[in-house]
Amino acid sequence: MTERELAVTVARRDLTRTLLAVTLLAVLMGASFWILRPFLFATVWAMTIVVATWPLMLAVQARLRRRALAVTLMSLCMLLVLFVPLLLAIQTVVANTDTIMRWVRALPTATIPASAPTPADSCFEASTRHALAPVAALRRTSVPFLAAA
């Protein structure tokens, strides 16, 4: 085997190895995103909250002079921001359970009321009458001939 043939063989082997390595990395990255897909939205939302509250956390840290205490206080505040409205909503649903149950029981017999006429409806009726006027005239003139037949 000549030196040139040996160089071509090595180059082909390197090309194959490189192509397989790139393909394997692409498959691994795709599989990782496929596994992490359910968590990506929550992760982006969490990053948004962190970026939005970062200046406030730095201000709390400057005032308290301890990062751990500032992080704890910010975490508790964020939990309050999440859970207080949730607890109030649950309390409201529990307090109005009888009203909600009355609405649910009334659903099978409920009807949808007719909509009130709008200017668009009257315009539609007028344009329909105008468009169908030749048909009505044709009907009036052709009825005697159709009855005789």
Secondary structure, 3 states (H helix, E strand, C coil): CCHHHHHHHHHHHHHHHHHHHHHHHHHHHHHHHHHHHHHHHHHHHHHHHHHHHHHHHHHHHHHHCCHHHHHHHHHHHHHHHHHHHHHHHHHHHHHCHHHHHHHHHHHHHCCCCCCCCCHHHHHHHHHHHHHHHHHHHHHHHHHHHHHHC
